[in-house]
Amino acid sequence: MVENSQIQLVENLDLTAPALNRFVKPNGISKLVAQYGTPLYLIDEDTLHAKVKELHAAYTKFVGPLKIAYSIKANFNPAILRTFITDGITFDLTSIGELHFIKQCKAAPENIIYTSVTEEFEEYLEVLQSGVRKVVVSSFNGMTNLAKAASKIGVKVPTMIRVNPEVGVKAGVRASYRNGKFGVPFNGGTIDSATKMIKHLMDNDLLSFEGFHFHLGSQITDFSCFIHALDKMDAFITKMKKEYPNFQVNTFDIGGGTPVSYDEPVPSPTQMAENLVSRLNQLVDTHGIFELMIESGRFLVAESSILVSKIVNTKEYSEHKIVILDAGYHLLLDAALLKQEYPQEIVSIPKNKVKTTSQLPTKNIHLAGRLCDTYDIFPLSKVSSLNEADVGRYMSFYNVGAYSLVFNMPFHCQIKPPVIMKTAKGEFKLVRKGSSYERLFIEEGGDIF
Ligand SMILES: *Cc1c(COP(=O)(O)O)cnc(C)c1O
């Protein structure tokens, strides 16, 4: 049994500093806000394609087949889904709602992997009916429901088991910890363990064992957790092969977590892969070839998007200036939830039009959202540049493509802003209409007397 991996983590990483992806020039932003107002989300199609390429290229040294899967929970905007469909990647889904979206956008069912937390019978029935044949189960009850659905439809379903490797994870968001809600442990006294579930799958007419899945967390910058999890997987597969001579892992999905630079520099996907691929290749050597799946939400979409907001109010106290925006955490929830430091920049205007009333350094500026809520403060990034922050000026938040649009909420009767995509042809296309107060009033039941 391998307790401590022979593989050392690659040291001295050359880290990537936060990038301000200025895919729309300042005068372009001025034109767009004149037409659509603020707040306004902008998405760059080229960046989406480039991120898929970058992530794929990082793992080319893996000896087996490789699939990149987009975790659509990070951003389900249909224009983004359609962009990724043209890249031929896989989609990682967690709900029937996401399945509806991806079917409407016409992704092929063979490019879908379904990993839910709820794992209900009716849910699996719909998943299988729509042609999806790769399902990750995360509990014994879920596996039983999947078998029932498979029986009803009359198909045999390749089933993956989501394991919780219970390794320590240093990350923005942790998904693997002891007694956690995701996955099952390798061993344990109850039916909810990989050992017990594999036993059940090994000679099953309705489900076949396809492989393993784990997801350790989001925004992972210390890759030792992956190495520890792979060490545990290695030992577990060895044990299973002793019990079942024809035990074979066909697919191995190592989840998400590829980081994005917001405030601190982070390792690139290539550096991340450098740490993992030799260990993964060792697993192939020992246990035979498998298909590797790399999931990503954050990395694939974050840098593709900007949120443009307007400075609508300011006040000064001696050394400090409070700058109030027409955006709030209803548009960038992670600023409040995770204290995410999105890089910010005042949109530049011609020099002769700058009427700066004060020139306080960025660090003395406090960026506040429009909501009447204490938590509606935007932490500043080290690369933020706000010293021209004055009423009437526009401000861009960068790297907002992941986990922002999808959290839009009507707190304070706020409406969803429009979304514009800069297409690969360089055209600006409205891909989500903004909502209206009338629509929100009706959605909230205002038309029911
Ligand atoms: C959220 C999630 C991901 C994506 O994580 P990122 O950090 O956005 O890459 C991948 N896999 C699973 C199972 C997830 O729940």
The ligand as a Gaussian input file, in Angstrom:
#p B3LYP/6-31G(d) Opt

LIG

0 1
 C      -18.599000      22.719000      -8.630000
 C      -18.055000      21.462000      -9.124000
 C      -17.030000      21.481000     -10.081000
 C      -16.410000      22.750000     -10.580000
 O      -15.545000      23.297000      -9.680000
 P      -14.633000      24.559000     -10.127000
 O      -13.885000      24.915000      -8.936000
 O      -15.588000      25.608000     -10.558000
 O      -13.768000      24.088000     -11.224000
 C      -16.593000      20.278000     -10.573000
 N      -17.127000      19.109000     -10.160000
 C      -18.121000      19.054000      -9.236000
 C      -18.672000      17.753000      -8.843000
 C      -18.610000      20.230000      -8.690000
 O      -19.574000      20.176000      -7.773000

